[in-house]
């Protein structure tokens, strides 16, 4: 595939794969510290915009119910 036809997501994935091959120990360390350094875009990237909106609505409704009953 030509670089001009690649989407930004494909470019990021290709760079990530090259980094994993070059430095497997760093990838292991990143996996252990992912909870500390998490990025919201990593979480919501696979869900799409509808899933992200649904998650936000569920969190808001959950917070409101928590405040009402506790």
PDB file of N, CA, C and O in Angstrom:
ATOM      1  N   UNK A   1       0.845  -1.182   0.000  1.00  0.00           N
ATOM      2  CA  UNK A   1       0.000   0.000   0.000  1.00  0.00           C
ATOM      3  C   UNK A   1       0.890   1.245   0.000  1.00  0.00           C
ATOM      4  O   UNK A   1       1.882   1.304   0.726  1.00  0.00           O
ATOM      5  N   UNK A   2       0.547   2.192  -0.781  1.00  0.00           N
ATOM      6  CA  UNK A   2       1.285   3.437  -0.876  1.00  0.00           C
ATOM      7  C   UNK A   2       1.059   4.278   0.382  1.00  0.00           C
ATOM      8  O   UNK A   2      -0.043   4.287   0.930  1.00  0.00           O
ATOM      9  N   UNK A   3       2.103   4.990   0.846  1.00  0.00           N
ATOM     10  CA  UNK A   3       1.993   5.811   2.050  1.00  0.00           C
ATOM     11  C   UNK A   3       0.939   6.904   1.920  1.00  0.00           C
ATOM     12  O   UNK A   3       0.354   7.319   2.920  1.00  0.00           O
ATOM     13  N   UNK A   4       0.688   7.379   0.683  1.00  0.00           N
ATOM     14  CA  UNK A   4      -0.310   8.425   0.495  1.00  0.00           C
ATOM     15  C   UNK A   4      -1.727   7.903   0.711  1.00  0.00           C
ATOM     16  O   UNK A   4      -2.635   8.673   1.025  1.00  0.00           O
ATOM     17  N   UNK A   5      -1.915   6.594   0.544  1.00  0.00           N
ATOM     18  CA  UNK A   5      -3.238   6.017   0.684  1.00  0.00           C
ATOM     19  C   UNK A   5      -3.513   5.512   2.095  1.00  0.00           C
ATOM     20  O   UNK A   5      -4.652   5.172   2.414  1.00  0.00           O
ATOM     21  N   UNK A   6      -2.490   5.458   2.943  1.00  0.00           N
ATOM     22  CA  UNK A   6      -2.681   4.970   4.310  1.00  0.00           C
ATOM     23  C   UNK A   6      -3.419   6.003   5.155  1.00  0.00           C
ATOM     24  O   UNK A   6      -3.198   7.208   5.032  1.00  0.00           O
ATOM     25  N   UNK A   7      -4.278   5.513   5.992  1.00  0.00           N
ATOM     26  CA  UNK A   7      -4.950   6.398   6.927  1.00  0.00           C
ATOM     27  C   UNK A   7      -4.014   6.660   8.105  1.00  0.00           C
ATOM     28  O   UNK A   7      -3.065   5.905   8.313  1.00  0.00           O
ATOM     29  N   UNK A   8      -4.264   7.716   8.877  1.00  0.00           N
ATOM     30  CA  UNK A   8      -3.424   7.973  10.050  1.00  0.00           C
ATOM     31  C   UNK A   8      -3.431   6.802  11.041  1.00  0.00           C
ATOM     32  O   UNK A   8      -2.421   6.524  11.687  1.00  0.00           O
ATOM     33  N   UNK A   9      -4.565   6.126  11.155  1.00  0.00           N
ATOM     34  CA  UNK A   9      -4.645   4.980  12.059  1.00  0.00           C
ATOM     35  C   UNK A   9      -3.711   3.860  11.594  1.00  0.00           C
ATOM     36  O   UNK A   9      -3.036   3.237  12.413  1.00  0.00           O
ATOM     37  N   UNK A  10      -3.671   3.605  10.295  1.00  0.00           N
ATOM     38  CA  UNK A  10      -2.785   2.578   9.755  1.00  0.00           C
ATOM     39  C   UNK A  10      -1.323   2.953   9.948  1.00  0.00           C
ATOM     40  O   UNK A  10      -0.496   2.091  10.245  1.00  0.00           O
ATOM     41  N   UNK A  11      -0.999   4.234   9.782  1.00  0.00           N
ATOM     42  CA  UNK A  11       0.372   4.686  10.001  1.00  0.00           C
ATOM     43  C   UNK A  11       0.798   4.490  11.453  1.00  0.00           C
ATOM     44  O   UNK A  11       1.910   4.039  11.726  1.00  0.00           O
ATOM     45  N   UNK A  12      -0.104   4.835  12.392  1.00  0.00           N
ATOM     46  CA  UNK A  12       0.214   4.644  13.813  1.00  0.00           C
ATOM     47  C   UNK A  12       0.438   3.176  14.122  1.00  0.00           C
ATOM     48  O   UNK A  12       1.358   2.827  14.860  1.00  0.00           O
ATOM     49  N   UNK A  13      -0.400   2.316  13.560  1.00  0.00           N
ATOM     50  CA  UNK A  13      -0.277   0.882  13.815  1.00  0.00           C
ATOM     51  C   UNK A  13       1.025   0.333  13.241  1.00  0.00           C
ATOM     52  O   UNK A  13       1.679  -0.501  13.866  1.00  0.00           O
ATOM     53  N   UNK A  14       1.397   0.797  12.060  1.00  0.00           N
ATOM     54  CA  UNK A  14       2.651   0.345  11.451  1.00  0.00           C
ATOM     55  C   UNK A  14       3.846   0.787  12.300  1.00  0.00           C
ATOM     56  O   UNK A  14       4.774   0.008  12.519  1.00  0.00           O
ATOM     57  N   UNK A  15       3.824   2.035  12.775  1.00  0.00           N
ATOM     58  CA  UNK A  15       4.905   2.513  13.632  1.00  0.00           C
ATOM     59  C   UNK A  15       4.952   1.745  14.950  1.00  0.00           C
ATOM     60  O   UNK A  15       6.032   1.464  15.469  1.00  0.00           O
ATOM     61  N   UNK A  16       3.789   1.409  15.488  1.00  0.00           N
ATOM     62  CA  UNK A  16       3.743   0.657  16.734  1.00  0.00           C
ATOM     63  C   UNK A  16       4.325  -0.739  16.547  1.00  0.00           C
ATOM     64  O   UNK A  16       5.055  -1.231  17.407  1.00  0.00           O
ATOM     65  N   UNK A  17       4.002  -1.378  15.419  1.00  0.00           N
ATOM     66  CA  UNK A  17       4.530  -2.712  15.143  1.00  0.00           C
ATOM     67  C   UNK A  17       6.045  -2.681  14.986  1.00  0.00           C
ATOM     68  O   UNK A  17       6.736  -3.573  15.477  1.00  0.00           O
ATOM     69  N   UNK A  18       6.571  -1.656  14.302  1.00  0.00           N
ATOM     70  CA  UNK A  18       8.022  -1.534  14.156  1.00  0.00           C
ATOM     71  C   UNK A  18       8.686  -1.346  15.517  1.00  0.00           C
ATOM     72  O   UNK A  18       9.742  -1.921  15.781  1.00  0.00           O
ATOM     73  N   UNK A  19       8.072  -0.548  16.373  1.00  0.00           N
ATOM     74  CA  UNK A  19       8.631  -0.309  17.708  1.00  0.00           C
ATOM     75  C   UNK A  19       8.606  -1.584  18.545  1.00  0.00           C
ATOM     76  O   UNK A  19       9.547  -1.849  19.293  1.00  0.00           O
ATOM     77  N   UNK A  20       7.545  -2.374  18.429  1.00  0.00           N
ATOM     78  CA  UNK A  20       7.477  -3.630  19.168  1.00  0.00           C
ATOM     79  C   UNK A  20       8.571  -4.585  18.736  1.00  0.00           C
ATOM     80  O   UNK A  20       9.141  -5.285  19.573  1.00  0.00           O
ATOM     81  N   UNK A  21       8.876  -4.630  17.449  1.00  0.00           N
ATOM     82  CA  UNK A  21       9.931  -5.508  16.943  1.00  0.00           C
ATOM     83  C   UNK A  21      11.296  -5.010  17.414  1.00  0.00           C
ATOM     84  O   UNK A  21      12.153  -5.808  17.795  1.00  0.00           O
ATOM     85  N   UNK A  22      11.495  -3.697  17.390  1.00  0.00           N
ATOM     86  CA  UNK A  22      12.776  -3.119  17.787  1.00  0.00           C
ATOM     87  C   UNK A  22      13.033  -3.233  19.286  1.00  0.00           C
ATOM     88  O   UNK A  22      14.171  -3.460  19.698  1.00  0.00           O
ATOM     89  N   UNK A  23      11.997  -3.081  20.108  1.00  0.00           N
ATOM     90  CA  UNK A  23      12.193  -2.974  21.546  1.00  0.00           C
ATOM     91  C   UNK A  23      11.099  -3.741  22.293  1.00  0.00           C
ATOM     92  O   UNK A  23      10.175  -3.126  22.825  1.00  0.00           O
ATOM     93  N   UNK A  24      11.187  -5.072  22.342  1.00  0.00           N
ATOM     94  CA  UNK A  24      10.119  -5.837  23.003  1.00  0.00           C
ATOM     95  C   UNK A  24      10.060  -5.605  24.515  1.00  0.00           C
ATOM     96  O   UNK A  24       8.981  -5.699  25.100  1.00  0.00           O
ATOM     97  N   UNK A  25      11.181  -5.307  25.159  1.00  0.00           N
ATOM     98  CA  UNK A  25      11.181  -5.035  26.606  1.00  0.00           C
ATOM     99  C   UNK A  25      10.433  -3.759  26.948  1.00  0.00           C
ATOM    100  O   UNK A  25       9.765  -3.677  27.979  1.00  0.00           O
ATOM    101  N   UNK A  26      10.548  -2.766  26.076  1.00  0.00           N
ATOM    102  CA  UNK A  26       9.831  -1.507  26.293  1.00  0.00           C
ATOM    103  C   UNK A  26       8.335  -1.698  26.173  1.00  0.00           C
ATOM    104  O   UNK A  26       7.558  -1.062  26.885  1.00  0.00           O
ATOM    105  N   UNK A  27       7.935  -2.577  25.272  1.00  0.00           N
ATOM    106  CA  UNK A  27       6.510  -2.856  25.116  1.00  0.00           C
ATOM    107  C   UNK A  27       5.963  -3.535  26.366  1.00  0.00           C
ATOM    108  O   UNK A  27       4.834  -3.270  26.779  1.00  0.00           O
ATOM    109  N   UNK A  28       6.755  -4.401  26.960  1.00  0.00           N
ATOM    110  CA  UNK A  28       6.327  -5.064  28.187  1.00  0.00           C
ATOM    111  C   UNK A  28       6.178  -4.045  29.316  1.00  0.00           C
ATOM    112  O   UNK A  28       5.205  -4.081  30.069  1.00  0.00           O
ATOM    113  N   UNK A  29       7.134  -3.153  29.428  1.00  0.00           N
ATOM    114  CA  UNK A  29       7.076  -2.107  30.460  1.00  0.00           C
ATOM    115  C   UNK A  29       5.871  -1.190  30.231  1.00  0.00           C
ATOM    116  O   UNK A  29       5.203  -0.787  31.183  1.00  0.00           O
ATOM    117  N   UNK A  30       5.599  -0.865  28.966  1.00  0.00           N
ATOM    118  CA  UNK A  30       4.439  -0.032  28.649  1.00  0.00           C
ATOM    119  C   UNK A  30       3.147  -0.726  29.051  1.00  0.00           C
ATOM    120  O   UNK A  30       2.214  -0.081  29.529  1.00  0.00           O
ATOM    121  N   UNK A  31       3.092  -2.028  28.859  1.00  0.00           N
ATOM    122  CA  UNK A  31       1.898  -2.780  29.231  1.00  0.00           C
ATOM    123  C   UNK A  31       1.647  -2.758  30.717  1.00  0.00           C
ATOM    124  O   UNK A  31       0.498  -2.679  31.154  1.00  0.00           O
ATOM    125  N   UNK A  32       2.721  -2.827  31.512  1.00  0.00           N
ATOM    126  CA  UNK A  32       2.565  -2.803  32.965  1.00  0.00           C
ATOM    127  C   UNK A  32       2.145  -1.429  33.474  1.00  0.00           C
ATOM    128  O   UNK A  32       1.412  -1.328  34.457  1.00  0.00           O
ATOM    129  N   UNK A  33       2.605  -0.373  32.812  1.00  0.00           N
ATOM    130  CA  UNK A  33       2.309   0.975  33.291  1.00  0.00           C
ATOM    131  C   UNK A  33       1.138   1.619  32.559  1.00  0.00           C
ATOM    132  O   UNK A  33       0.873   2.806  32.750  1.00  0.00           O
ATOM    133  N   UNK A  34       0.440   0.869  31.734  1.00  0.00           N
ATOM    134  CA  UNK A  34      -0.668   1.438  30.952  1.00  0.00           C
ATOM    135  C   UNK A  34      -1.767   2.003  31.844  1.00  0.00           C
ATOM    136  O   UNK A  34      -2.375   3.020  31.508  1.00  0.00           O
ATOM    137  N   UNK A  35      -2.025   1.362  32.961  1.00  0.00           N
ATOM    138  CA  UNK A  35      -3.061   1.853  33.868  1.00  0.00           C
ATOM    139  C   UNK A  35      -2.717   3.214  34.452  1.00  0.00           C
ATOM    140  O   UNK A  35      -3.607   4.015  34.739  1.00  0.00           O
ATOM    141  N   UNK A  36      -1.443   3.474  34.625  1.00  0.00           N
ATOM    142  CA  UNK A  36      -1.013   4.768  35.171  1.00  0.00           C
ATOM    143  C   UNK A  36      -1.014   5.859  34.109  1.00  0.00           C
ATOM    144  O   UNK A  36      -1.271   7.025  34.411  1.00  0.00           O
ATOM    145  N   UNK A  37      -0.731   5.488  32.887  1.00  0.00           N
ATOM    146  CA  UNK A  37      -0.554   6.474  31.821  1.00  0.00           C
ATOM    147  C   UNK A  37      -1.609   6.330  30.727  1.00  0.00           C
ATOM    148  O   UNK A  37      -1.332   6.612  29.562  1.00  0.00           O
ATOM    149  N   UNK A  38      -2.785   5.905  31.081  1.00  0.00           N
ATOM    150  CA  UNK A  38      -3.811   5.629  30.075  1.00  0.00           C
ATOM    151  C   UNK A  38      -4.252   6.908  29.378  1.00  0.00           C
ATOM    152  O   UNK A  38      -4.205   8.003  29.939  1.00  0.00           O
ATOM    153  N   UNK A  39      -4.671   6.733  28.165  1.00  0.00           N
ATOM    154  CA  UNK A  39      -5.144   7.829  27.352  1.00  0.00           C
ATOM    155  C   UNK A  39      -6.587   7.529  26.952  1.00  0.00           C
ATOM    156  O   UNK A  39      -6.884   6.412  26.528  1.00  0.00           O
ATOM    157  N   UNK A  40      -7.458   8.470  27.075  1.00  0.00           N
ATOM    158  CA  UNK A  40      -8.866   8.250  26.755  1.00  0.00           C
ATOM    159  C   UNK A  40      -9.056   7.854  25.300  1.00  0.00           C
ATOM    160  O   UNK A  40      -9.955   7.075  24.983  1.00  0.00           O
ATOM    161  N   UNK A  41      -8.231   8.374  24.422  1.00  0.00           N
ATOM    162  CA  UNK A  41      -8.377   8.011  23.010  1.00  0.00           C
ATOM    163  C   UNK A  41      -8.046   6.542  22.779  1.00  0.00           C
ATOM    164  O   UNK A  41      -8.622   5.922  21.884  1.00  0.00           O
ATOM    165  N   UNK A  42      -7.127   5.964  23.568  1.00  0.00           N
ATOM    166  CA  UNK A  42      -6.852   4.535  23.456  1.00  0.00           C
ATOM    167  C   UNK A  42      -8.084   3.723  23.817  1.00  0.00           C
ATOM    168  O   UNK A  42      -8.365   2.697  23.197  1.00  0.00           O
ATOM    169  N   UNK A  43      -8.805   4.176  24.806  1.00  0.00           N
ATOM    170  CA  UNK A  43      -9.986   3.452  25.263  1.00  0.00           C
ATOM    171  C   UNK A  43     -11.134   3.565  24.276  1.00  0.00           C
ATOM    172  O   UNK A  43     -11.803   2.579  23.968  1.00  0.00           O
ATOM    173  N   UNK A  44     -11.354   4.763  23.788  1.00  0.00           N
ATOM    174  CA  UNK A  44     -12.535   4.997  22.955  1.00  0.00           C
ATOM    175  C   UNK A  44     -12.270   4.814  21.466  1.00  0.00           C
ATOM    176  O   UNK A  44     -13.197   4.940  20.666  1.00  0.00           O
ATOM    177  N   UNK A  45     -11.057   4.526  21.077  1.00  0.00           N
ATOM    178  CA  UNK A  45     -10.718   4.428  19.660  1.00  0.00           C
ATOM    179  C   UNK A  45     -11.515   3.340  18.940  1.00  0.00           C
ATOM    180  O   UNK A  45     -11.972   3.553  17.817  1.00  0.00           O
ATOM    181  N   UNK A  46     -11.684   2.196  19.562  1.00  0.00           N
ATOM    182  CA  UNK A  46     -12.369   1.101  18.908  1.00  0.00           C
ATOM    183  C   UNK A  46     -13.878   1.171  18.991  1.00  0.00           C
ATOM    184  O   UNK A  46     -14.565   0.420  18.297  1.00  0.00           O
ATOM    185  N   UNK A  47     -14.414   2.051  19.820  1.00  0.00           N
ATOM    186  CA  UNK A  47     -15.860   2.091  20.029  1.00  0.00           C
ATOM    187  C   UNK A  47     -16.600   2.931  19.003  1.00  0.00           C
ATOM    188  O   UNK A  47     -17.781   2.688  18.754  1.00  0.00           O
ATOM    189  N   UNK A  48     -15.952   3.890  18.413  1.00  0.00           N
ATOM    190  CA  UNK A  48     -16.640   4.810  17.502  1.00  0.00           C
ATOM    191  C   UNK A  48     -17.328   5.915  18.299  1.00  0.00           C
ATOM    192  O   UNK A  48     -17.311   5.917  19.529  1.00  0.00           O
ATOM    193  N   UNK A  49     -17.928   6.844  17.580  1.00  0.00           N
ATOM    194  CA  UNK A  49     -18.507   8.001  18.282  1.00  0.00           C
ATOM    195  C   UNK A  49     -19.784   7.627  19.022  1.00  0.00           C
ATOM    196  O   UNK A  49     -20.067   8.209  20.069  1.00  0.00           O
ATOM    197  N   UNK A  50     -20.560   6.680  18.517  1.00  0.00           N
ATOM    198  CA  UNK A  50     -21.794   6.301  19.195  1.00  0.00           C
ATOM    199  C   UNK A  50     -21.497   5.597  20.518  1.00  0.00           C
ATOM    200  O   UNK A  50     -22.158   5.841  21.527  1.00  0.00           O
ATOM    201  N   UNK A  51     -20.511   4.737  20.498  1.00  0.00           N
ATOM    202  CA  UNK A  51     -20.130   4.044  21.726  1.00  0.00           C
ATOM    203  C   UNK A  51     -19.572   4.996  22.763  1.00  0.00           C
ATOM    204  O   UNK A  51     -19.839   4.842  23.955  1.00  0.00           O
ATOM    205  N   UNK A  52     -18.794   5.983  22.322  1.00  0.00           N
ATOM    206  CA  UNK A  52     -18.230   6.961  23.240  1.00  0.00           C
ATOM    207  C   UNK A  52     -19.330   7.812  23.872  1.00  0.00           C
ATOM    208  O   UNK A  52     -19.304   8.070  25.076  1.00  0.00           O
ATOM    209  N   UNK A  53     -20.297   8.248  23.062  1.00  0.00           N
ATOM    210  CA  UNK A  53     -21.411   9.040  23.584  1.00  0.00           C
ATOM    211  C   UNK A  53     -22.227   8.207  24.570  1.00  0.00           C
ATOM    212  O   UNK A  53     -22.628   8.706  25.621  1.00  0.00           O
ATOM    213  N   UNK A  54     -22.472   6.951  24.238  1.00  0.00           N
ATOM    214  CA  UNK A  54     -23.216   6.064  25.133  1.00  0.00           C
ATOM    215  C   UNK A  54     -22.484   5.883  26.463  1.00  0.00           C
ATOM    216  O   UNK A  54     -23.111   5.898  27.522  1.00  0.00           O
ATOM    217  N   UNK A  55     -21.177   5.714  26.414  1.00  0.00           N
ATOM    218  CA  UNK A  55     -20.383   5.583  27.638  1.00  0.00           C
ATOM    219  C   UNK A  55     -20.491   6.836  28.504  1.00  0.00           C
ATOM    220  O   UNK A  55     -20.654   6.735  29.720  1.00  0.00           O
ATOM    221  N   UNK A  56     -20.402   7.999  27.897  1.00  0.00           N
ATOM    222  CA  UNK A  56     -20.503   9.254  28.643  1.00  0.00           C
ATOM    223  C   UNK A  56     -21.882   9.394  29.280  1.00  0.00           C
ATOM    224  O   UNK A  56     -21.992   9.794  30.439  1.00  0.00           O
ATOM    225  N   UNK A  57     -22.933   9.067  28.529  1.00  0.00           N
ATOM    226  CA  UNK A  57     -24.297   9.160  29.060  1.00  0.00           C
ATOM    227  C   UNK A  57     -24.465   8.206  30.238  1.00  0.00           C
ATOM    228  O   UNK A  57     -25.039   8.582  31.260  1.00  0.00           O
ATOM    229  N   UNK A  58     -23.970   6.976  30.107  1.00  0.00           N
ATOM    230  CA  UNK A  58     -24.082   6.001  31.197  1.00  0.00           C
ATOM    231  C   UNK A  58     -23.332   6.490  32.433  1.00  0.00           C
ATOM    232  O   UNK A  58     -23.825   6.338  33.551  1.00  0.00           O
ATOM    233  N   UNK A  59     -22.163   7.067  32.254  1.00  0.00           N
ATOM    234  CA  UNK A  59     -21.414   7.597  33.403  1.00  0.00           C
ATOM    235  C   UNK A  59     -22.162   8.744  34.082  1.00  0.00           C
ATOM    236  O   UNK A  59     -22.197   8.817  35.311  1.00  0.00           O
ATOM    237  N   UNK A  60     -22.753   9.630  33.304  1.00  0.00           N
ATOM    238  CA  UNK A  60     -23.490  10.763  33.887  1.00  0.00           C
ATOM    239  C   UNK A  60     -24.726  10.273  34.633  1.00  0.00           C
ATOM    240  O   UNK A  60     -24.992  10.713  35.752  1.00  0.00           O
ATOM    241  N   UNK A  61     -25.480   9.368  34.021  1.00  0.00           N
ATOM    242  CA  UNK A  61     -26.680   8.830  34.673  1.00  0.00           C
ATOM    243  C   UNK A  61     -26.300   8.069  35.938  1.00  0.00           C
ATOM    244  O   UNK A  61     -26.977   8.176  36.960  1.00  0.00           O
ATOM    245  N   UNK A  62     -25.222   7.306  35.865  1.00  0.00           N
ATOM    246  CA  UNK A  62     -24.743   6.594  37.043  1.00  0.00           C
ATOM    247  C   UNK A  62     -24.365   7.541  38.168  1.00  0.00           C
ATOM    248  O   UNK A  62     -24.672   7.271  39.329  1.00  0.00           O
ATOM    249  N   UNK A  63     -23.714   8.632  37.850  1.00  0.00           N
ATOM    250  CA  UNK A  63     -23.324   9.608  38.861  1.00  0.00           C
ATOM    251  C   UNK A  63     -24.566  10.265  39.484  1.00  0.00           C
ATOM    252  O   UNK A  63     -24.620  10.474  40.696  1.00  0.00           O
ATOM    253  N   UNK A  64     -25.554  10.586  38.652  1.00  0.00           N
ATOM    254  CA  UNK A  64     -26.778  11.210  39.165  1.00  0.00           C
ATOM    255  C   UNK A  64     -27.502  10.252  40.105  1.00  0.00           C
ATOM    256  O   UNK A  64     -27.948  10.650  41.181  1.00  0.00           O
ATOM    257  N   UNK A  65     -27.619   8.978  39.694  1.00  0.00           N
ATOM    258  CA  UNK A  65     -28.266   7.989  40.563  1.00  0.00           C
ATOM    259  C   UNK A  65     -27.506   7.796  41.868  1.00  0.00           C
ATOM    260  O   UNK A  65     -28.106   7.633  42.930  1.00  0.00           O
ATOM    261  N   UNK A  66     -26.185   7.816  41.778  1.00  0.00           N
ATOM    262  CA  UNK A  66     -25.365   7.690  42.987  1.00  0.00           C
ATOM    263  C   UNK A  66     -25.638   8.843  43.939  1.00  0.00           C
ATOM    264  O   UNK A  66     -25.802   8.633  45.140  1.00  0.00           O
ATOM    265  N   UNK A  67     -25.686  10.049  43.415  1.00  0.00           N
ATOM    266  CA  UNK A  67     -25.924  11.227  44.269  1.00  0.00           C
ATOM    267  C   UNK A  67     -27.344  11.228  44.846  1.00  0.00           C
ATOM    268  O   UNK A  67     -27.550  11.699  45.965  1.00  0.00           O
ATOM    269  N   UNK A  68     -28.312  10.715  44.110  1.00  0.00           N
ATOM    270  CA  UNK A  68     -29.687  10.700  44.592  1.00  0.00           C
ATOM    271  C   UNK A  68     -29.898   9.691  45.715  1.00  0.00           C
ATOM    272  O   UNK A  68     -30.593   9.990  46.686  1.00  0.00           O
ATOM    273  N   UNK A  69     -29.319   8.521  45.602  1.00  0.00           N
ATOM    274  CA  UNK A  69     -29.600   7.455  46.539  1.00  0.00           C
ATOM    275  C   UNK A  69     -28.561   7.278  47.638  1.00  0.00           C
ATOM    276  O   UNK A  69     -28.837   6.585  48.617  1.00  0.00           O
ATOM    277  N   UNK A  70     -27.413   7.859  47.521  1.00  0.00           N
ATOM    278  CA  UNK A  70     -26.380   7.689  48.569  1.00  0.00           C
ATOM    279  C   UNK A  70     -25.916   9.001  49.142  1.00  0.00           C
ATOM    280  O   UNK A  70     -25.058   9.020  50.024  1.00  0.00           O
TER     281      UNK A  70
END
